[in-house]
Amino acid sequence: MGELVKVIAEALVDHPESVEVKETVTSQSVIIELKVSPEDMGKVIGKQGRIAKALRTVVKAAATRENKHVVVEIIQ
């Protein structure tokens, strides 16, 4: 799941080398933390959060196939 988030985020931003993804697995869920450069934060979030919501939807769909609960957090 973390690799999927990283590939999508690198395609969206101007500085793909600054994209960092940290994946934490707990007993109930998988938490994916996405960190990008401050200049690219708007590109990842989008107007009114639409791109962030779409990113979470895609990851959630992929996680459903594996019967997992995934949370995507965008870190500043």
N, C-alpha and C positions, 0 to 999 in steps of 0.2 A: 504494500500500500504506500509506503514511504517513497518508493521509487516512482510510482505513478504521480504522486504529488510533485516530486522534484522535476520530472519531465515536463509536466504541464506548466509549472511555475517558470522554468527556464525558457519556455517558449513565449511567455508573456512579458518578461522583463527586458530592460536594456543591458543590465549587467548580470548575465547568467552565472558568472563565476562567484558571485556573492550569495547565491541561493544556498541555504542550509536547511536540511530536514533532519529532525530528531524524532525517532519513533520509540515510544514507551509502551510496553505491553503489560497490562494489568490482568487480573483474573477475570474481569468482566468486559474489558474493552481495550482498544488500541488507541493511544493518543499520539497524533502526529502534529509536531510543532514546526511551522514553516517560518523561516526568517529570511528576509530580503533586505537589500540596501534601502535606506530612507527615501531615496529618489524614486524607487520602484514600488513603494508601498501603495500608491494610488492605482497603479496598473494591476496589482494583484487583487485589491479590494473592489475596484470598479465603481461606477456611479451607483449610489444607493446600495452598495454591497452586492451588486448583481453577479460580478465575476466570482467573488468569494462564495456566494451561494451556489453557483454552478459548479465550482470546484468541489465543494462539499457534497453536492448531489452525485457527481461522477464517482467520487471515492466511496460514498455510501452504497451506490449500486454495485460497485466492484466488491465491497465487503459483504454484501448480502449473499453473493454467490458462495462465499466461504463461511457463512453463518457467523459473522463477527460484527461487533458494534465499534464503529470508528468515529473519533472526534478529531476534527482538523482545527487547529488554533493557529492564527497568524500573529506572530510575535514581532514587536517593534525593535 
